[in-house]
Amino acid sequence: MKQPNIIFLFTDQQRWDTCGCYGQPLDTTPNLDRMAAEGVRFEHAFTCQPVCGPARASLQTGKYATEVGCHINHRLLPLDQKTIAHYLKEVGYDTAYIGKWHLASCGPNDSADNFRTRPVPPERRGGYDCWLASDTLEFTSHGYGGHMFDGDGNKREFPEGRYRADAQTDWVVEYLRSRKDQQKPFFLFASYIEPHHQNDRHHYEGPHGSKEKYKDFTVPGDLVDTDGDWREEYPDYLGCINSLDRNLGRIRDTLAELGIDSNTLIVYTSDHGSHFRTRNGEYKRSCHDGCIRIPLILHGPGFTGGAVYQELVSLIDLPPTLVRAAMQPTNDDRIGPLQYMRGRPLQQLTANESQDWPEEVFLQISESQCGRAIRTKKWKYSVRAPDKSGHDASSDVYVEDFLYDLESDPHEKNNLVAHPDYSEVRIELARILKRKMVEAGEREPEIRR
């Protein structure tokens, strides 16, 4: 079987419920909805780390962020760390990266190791050959205006008046059309900043007209009767989503024009969601579903037919999924890089190979806390280290922080962690959480009530 081309479309801070196929009542994502109807959708998909850089470190390596020393933002992905780009190049792929990287800097603002607004050196690009990116795209651009850096370190400016996601997609399309060897398979990672808030303006910057277009939004259940800034920011947030969707349509149209759509696997997902400052003082870094639940849709070889899977899956499952897709026809997940990755290939679900898919997903939480959590279909259980800061990688002692019954309380309004009737539930969930921590390469901790 011919190796598929692979395009990974990665958004930043996108909740799952912004998409029509996940229940969004406004017409925000017609192209993604069509792709879901033709491909495969995972109803319960979650990040493994609700912070930008750590989630990216896990996605590039297939390991948890603490294992590679990138559990907080602005940490250099170790230069000797093999990534999915390395693995796919070994089996014959061209590799390209376009967009936000967030894995090249490890020093303060005035340090020689700070590449947040400077070109990322070749050795810090995770093995990708073709390169057009910024380490921290929100620092080099706004919704309108800004730049990224090409492989030679030259600035490439967004055209005046061109929305950022549109300009980035222009360059994605340019890459697809200009490849010299059209017979060689390629792996393109397109990392968008949308719908991430604009840090220096404290605002979600949708395309012009978003506030009016999406003013009549339905309030997500977890935001009802809360403070936060969703009242003023959600319309622009949805405008960002709609822009991403239009650009997904442009990419799919280009693949069809080039005659390579049937042999191209497209993955669409995000690093984490946004709770709009309702769970803490900003948008992420919490265990709540508004922050950790993400869209995940795949379309292409091995992922067709419109199936919807109810199993809980994680970003940590995507690196082995990509590697297995590229390494076909083998389906032995005990060989090669798959044996070193923490997740499991999603092909085990779509090919009906797995009878023991995990019933929980595991999260590491940093910066706001040194925390850990698991999510099952029924329960959310989260702990934090009482004597550690959010910059500490781990702890030997944690205390219980949150317990939610998601069947009776899907919007996580009622924290049961101190309720005496749930002591046995907490004991069992603590046992599972400690097992997941050990599986992630951590020491088994003490969890106190």
C-alpha positions in Angstrom: 0.0 0.0 0.0 1.3 3.5 -0.9 2.3 5.6 2.1 -0.2 8.4 2.7 0.6 12.0 2.8 -0.1 13.4 6.2 -1.3 16.9 7.1 -1.7 17.8 10.8 -3.9 20.8 11.3 -3.3 22.0 14.9 -5.2 24.9 16.4 -4.6 26.6 19.7 -7.0 26.9 22.6 -10.0 25.5 20.7 -12.9 23.9 22.7 -14.6 20.9 21.2 -18.0 22.5 21.4 -17.2 25.2 18.9 -17.8 22.8 16.1 -21.1 21.8 14.5 -20.3 18.1 14.6 -19.9 18.4 18.4 -23.1 20.3 18.9 -22.4 24.0 18.2 -25.7 25.4 17.0 -24.2 28.2 14.9 -22.9 27.5 11.5 -19.2 27.8 12.4 -17.6 24.7 10.9 -19.3 23.4 7.7 -16.1 22.1 6.2 -15.0 20.3 9.4 -18.5 18.9 9.8 -18.3 17.5 6.2 -14.8 16.1 7.0 -16.2 14.4 10.1 -19.1 12.9 8.1 -16.6 11.5 5.6 -13.9 10.6 8.1 -13.8 9.6 11.8 -14.7 11.7 14.8 -13.7 11.0 18.4 -16.4 12.3 20.7 -14.3 12.3 23.8 -10.9 13.7 23.0 -8.6 15.4 25.6 -5.3 17.1 25.9 -2.6 15.6 28.1 -1.3 19.0 29.2 -3.5 22.1 29.1 -0.6 24.5 28.4 0.7 25.4 24.9 4.4 24.3 25.0 4.0 21.2 27.1 1.1 19.9 24.9 3.4 20.5 21.9 6.3 18.7 23.5 4.1 15.6 24.1 2.7 15.7 20.6 6.0 16.0 18.9 7.7 13.2 21.0 4.9 10.8 22.1 6.1 11.2 25.7 4.6 13.2 28.6 6.0 16.7 29.0 7.8 15.9 32.3 9.7 13.1 30.5 11.3 15.6 28.1 11.8 18.5 30.5 9.1 20.7 28.8 6.4 20.7 31.5 6.1 24.6 31.3 6.1 27.1 28.5 9.4 28.4 27.0 11.4 25.3 27.5 13.7 24.0 24.8 12.8 20.6 23.4 16.1 18.7 24.0 18.2 18.6 20.9 18.7 14.9 21.2 15.0 14.2 21.5 13.6 12.3 18.5 10.3 13.6 17.2 7.6 12.4 14.8 9.5 14.4 12.1 12.6 12.3 12.6 10.6 9.0 12.6 8.7 9.9 9.4 11.9 11.0 7.6 13.4 7.6 8.4 10.6 6.0 6.4 10.9 8.3 3.4 8.8 11.4 4.2 9.5 15.0 3.3 8.7 17.0 6.5 7.5 20.6 6.8 6.4 22.9 9.6 4.4 26.1 9.2 3.2 28.2 12.1 3.7 28.3 15.9 6.5 26.1 17.4 6.9 27.1 21.1 9.7 24.6 21.8 12.9 26.6 21.0 13.4 29.0 23.9 14.7 28.3 27.4 16.0 31.5 28.6 14.7 34.9 29.9 13.7 37.7 27.6 17.3 39.1 27.3 19.0 35.7 27.0 20.7 34.3 24.0 18.4 31.3 24.5 15.3 33.3 23.9 13.9 32.8 20.4 10.3 34.0 21.1 10.7 36.9 18.6 13.8 35.7 16.7 14.3 33.0 14.0 14.5 29.5 15.4 17.9 28.0 14.6 17.9 24.8 12.5 19.0 22.6 15.3 16.0 23.7 17.4 13.3 22.8 14.8 12.6 19.3 15.9 13.9 17.7 12.8 11.6 19.4 10.3 13.3 20.3 7.0 11.0 22.8 5.3 10.3 25.6 7.9 8.2 28.7 8.1 7.4 29.5 11.7 7.7 31.6 14.8 8.6 30.1 18.1 5.9 32.1 19.8 3.6 33.4 17.0 1.5 35.4 19.4 4.6 37.5 20.1 5.4 38.2 16.4 1.9 38.8 15.1 -1.7 39.9 15.7 -4.9 38.9 14.0 -3.9 41.4 11.3 -0.3 42.1 10.8 2.9 40.3 11.8 5.4 37.8 10.5 7.0 34.4 10.7 10.5 33.3 9.7 11.5 31.1 6.8 14.2 28.4 6.8 16.9 30.9 6.2 15.8 33.1 9.1 14.3 35.8 7.0 11.1 37.5 8.0 8.0 36.7 6.0 5.3 39.4 6.6 1.6 38.8 6.5 0.1 40.8 3.6 -1.5 44.0 4.7 -5.1 43.5 5.5 -4.9 39.7 5.4 -6.2 37.9 8.4 -3.5 35.8 10.0 -5.1 32.3 9.5 -5.7 33.2 5.9 -2.1 34.3 5.3 -0.8 31.1 7.0 -3.0 29.0 4.8 -1.7 30.8 1.7 1.7 29.5 2.7 0.3 26.0 3.3 -1.2 26.0 -0.1 2.0 27.3 -1.6 3.9 24.4 0.0 1.5 21.9 -1.4 1.7 23.3 -4.9 5.5 23.8 -5.0 6.8 20.5 -3.8 9.5 19.3 -6.3 9.0 15.6 -5.9 5.2 15.1 -6.0 5.6 11.3 -5.8 7.4 11.4 -2.4 5.1 11.3 0.6 5.1 14.4 2.8 4.3 15.2 6.4 3.1 18.8 6.9 2.5 20.1 10.4 0.4 23.4 10.2 0.2 24.9 13.7 -2.3 27.8 13.8 -2.4 30.3 16.7 -6.2 30.8 16.3 -8.3 30.9 18.4 -5.7 31.7 21.1 -6.2 35.1 22.7 -3.8 37.9 21.7 -1.6 38.2 24.8 -0.6 41.8 24.6 -4.2 43.0 23.9 -6.1 40.6 26.3 -8.5 39.8 23.5 -9.6 37.1 21.1 -9.0 38.6 17.6 -11.5 37.2 15.1 -11.8 38.4 11.5 -13.4 41.8 11.1 -17.2 41.5 11.6 -17.0 38.5 14.1 -18.7 40.3 16.9 -21.8 41.1 14.8 -21.8 37.7 13.0 -21.8 35.6 16.2 -23.5 37.9 18.7 -26.4 35.6 19.1 -24.4 32.7 20.4 -25.7 30.0 22.8 -23.8 30.1 26.1 -21.9 26.8 26.7 -23.3 25.1 29.8 -20.1 25.4 31.8 -20.1 29.2 31.4 -23.7 29.8 32.4 -24.0 32.0 35.5 -20.2 32.6 35.7 -18.1 35.6 35.5 -15.1 35.5 33.2 -14.9 37.4 29.9 -16.9 35.1 27.6 -19.7 37.6 27.2 -17.5 40.0 25.2 -15.0 37.5 23.9 -17.0 34.5 22.7 -18.2 36.0 19.4 -14.6 36.8 18.3 -13.6 33.3 19.5 -16.2 31.8 17.2 -15.0 34.1 14.4 -11.5 32.6 14.8 -13.0 29.1 14.5 -15.0 29.9 11.4 -11.8 31.3 9.8 -10.0 28.1 10.6 -12.8 26.2 9.0 -12.8 28.2 5.8 -9.1 27.5 5.5 -9.5 23.8 6.1 -11.8 24.0 3.1 -9.1 25.7 1.0 -6.6 23.0 1.9 -8.9 20.2 1.0 -9.8 21.9 -2.3 -6.1 22.2 -3.1 -5.5 18.5 -2.3 -8.4 17.6 -4.7 -7.0 19.9 -7.4 -3.6 18.2 -7.1 -5.2 14.8 -7.2 -3.8 13.7 -3.9 -6.8 14.0 -1.7 -7.6 10.2 -1.6 -4.1 9.4 -0.3 -3.8 12.2 2.2 -4.5 11.7 5.9 -5.7 14.9 7.6 -5.7 15.2 11.3 -7.6 18.2 12.9 -7.2 18.9 16.6 -6.1 21.4 19.2 -3.7 21.7 22.1 -6.3 22.5 24.7 -9.5 24.5 25.2 -10.5 27.7 27.0 -12.7 28.3 30.1 -12.7 32.1 29.6 -11.3 32.9 33.0 -14.1 31.1 34.9 -11.9 28.5 36.6 -8.8 30.6 37.3 -7.4 34.0 36.3 -6.8 33.1 32.7 -8.0 30.6 30.0 -6.4 27.2 30.6 -4.2 25.4 33.2 -7.1 23.7 34.9 -8.6 20.2 34.9 -12.1 21.3 33.7 -13.5 20.1 30.4 -13.8 23.6 29.0 -10.0 23.6 29.2 -9.1 20.0 28.4 -11.7 18.7 26.0 -10.8 19.2 22.3 -12.0 18.4 18.8 -10.4 15.4 17.1 -11.3 14.5 13.5 -9.3 12.4 11.1 -9.9 11.8 7.4 -8.0 9.7 4.9 -6.6 6.2 4.5 -7.8 4.1 7.5 -10.1 6.9 8.7 -13.2 7.0 6.5 -16.9 6.2 6.7 -18.3 8.7 9.2 -17.8 6.6 12.3 -18.0 8.3 15.7 -16.0 6.7 18.5 -17.0 7.1 22.2 -13.8 5.9 23.8 -11.7 8.4 25.6 -8.6 9.4 23.6 -5.8 11.8 24.2 -3.3 13.9 22.3 -0.7 11.4 23.6 -2.3 8.9 21.2 -1.6 10.9 18.1 2.1 10.4 17.7 1.9 6.6 17.5 -1.1 7.1 15.2 0.9 9.1 12.8 3.9 6.8 12.9 1.8 3.7 12.3 0.1 5.4 9.4 3.5 6.1 7.8 5.0 2.7 8.6 2.2 0.7 7.0 1.6 -2.1 6.1 3.0 -3.2 9.5 0.4 -3.2 12.3 2.8 -4.5 15.0 2.7 -1.8 17.7 5.5 -3.4 19.6 8.2 -2.5 17.1 10.1 0.7 16.3 9.2 4.0 17.9 5.8 2.8 18.9 7.2 0.8 21.8 8.7 4.0 23.3 5.6 6.2 23.0 3.1 6.5 25.8 -0.1 6.5 23.8 -1.7 4.0 21.6 -2.4 4.2 17.9 -6.0 5.1 17.1 -6.0 2.5 14.4 -6.5 0.0 17.3 -10.0 1.4 17.6 -10.8 2.0 13.9 -9.5 -1.4 12.9 -11.3 -3.0 15.9 -8.0 -4.4 17.2 -8.3 -3.4 20.8 -10.4 -5.0 23.5 -8.6 -3.2 26.3 -8.6 0.5 25.4 -8.0 2.6 28.5 -11.1 3.8 30.4 -9.4 7.0 31.5 -7.1 9.8 30.2 -4.3 11.2 32.3 -3.3 14.8 32.5 -0.3 16.7 33.9 -1.1 20.3 34.8 1.6 23.0 35.3 2.2 26.7 35.7 -1.0 27.3 37.7 -0.1 24.4 40.0 1.9 21.2 40.0 -1.2 19.0 39.4 -2.3 15.7 38.0 -5.8 14.5 37.0 -7.7 11.7 35.4 -10.9 11.8 33.4 -13.2 8.9 32.9 -16.6 9.0 31.3 -18.2 9.4 34.7 -15.6 11.0 36.9 -13.1 13.9 37.0 -10.5 13.6 39.7 -7.7 16.2 40.2 -4.9 16.6 42.8 -2.3 19.3 43.4 1.0 19.4 45.2 0.6 21.6 48.3 4.3 22.6 48.7 5.3 23.0 45.0 4.9 25.8 42.6 3.5 25.5 39.1 7.0 25.4 37.7 7.9 22.2 39.6 7.8 19.1 37.5 6.5 16.7 40.1 5.9 16.0 43.8 6.0 13.1 46.2 2.9 14.4 47.9 -0.4 15.7 46.4 -3.7 16.7 48.0 -7.2 16.1 46.5 -8.5 19.2 44.7 -11.5 18.4 42.6 -14.0 15.5 42.2 -16.9 15.8 39.7 -19.6 13.3 38.8 -19.9 14.0 35.1 -23.0 12.0 34.6 -25.1 14.2 37.0 -22.9 17.3 36.7 -21.6 17.5 33.1 -20.7 21.2 33.5 -18.7 20.7 36.7 -20.5 23.0 39.0 -20.5 20.9 42.2 -17.1 19.9 43.6 -17.6 16.6 45.6 -14.0 16.3 46.8 -14.9 16.9 50.4 -18.2 15.1 50.4 -18.1 12.1 52.8 -20.3 10.0 50.7 -17.6 9.8 48.0 -14.7 8.6 50.0 -14.6 5.1 48.4 -14.8 6.7 44.9 -11.9 9.0 45.8 -9.8 6.0 47.0 -10.4 4.1 43.8 -9.7 7.1 41.6 -6.5 7.9 43.6 -5.4 4.3 42.9 -5.9 4.7 39.2 -4.3 8.1 39.1 -1.1 6.8 40.9 -1.0 3.9 38.4 -1.2 6.4 35.5 1.6 8.5 37.0 3.9 5.5 37.2 3.1 4.6 33.6 4.1 8.1 32.7 7.6 7.6 34.2 6.8 9.3 37.6 7.4 8.0 41.1 4.2 6.8 42.9 3.2 9.6 45.2 1.2 9.9 48.4 -2.2 11.4 47.8 -3.8 13.0 50.9 -7.4 13.9 51.5 
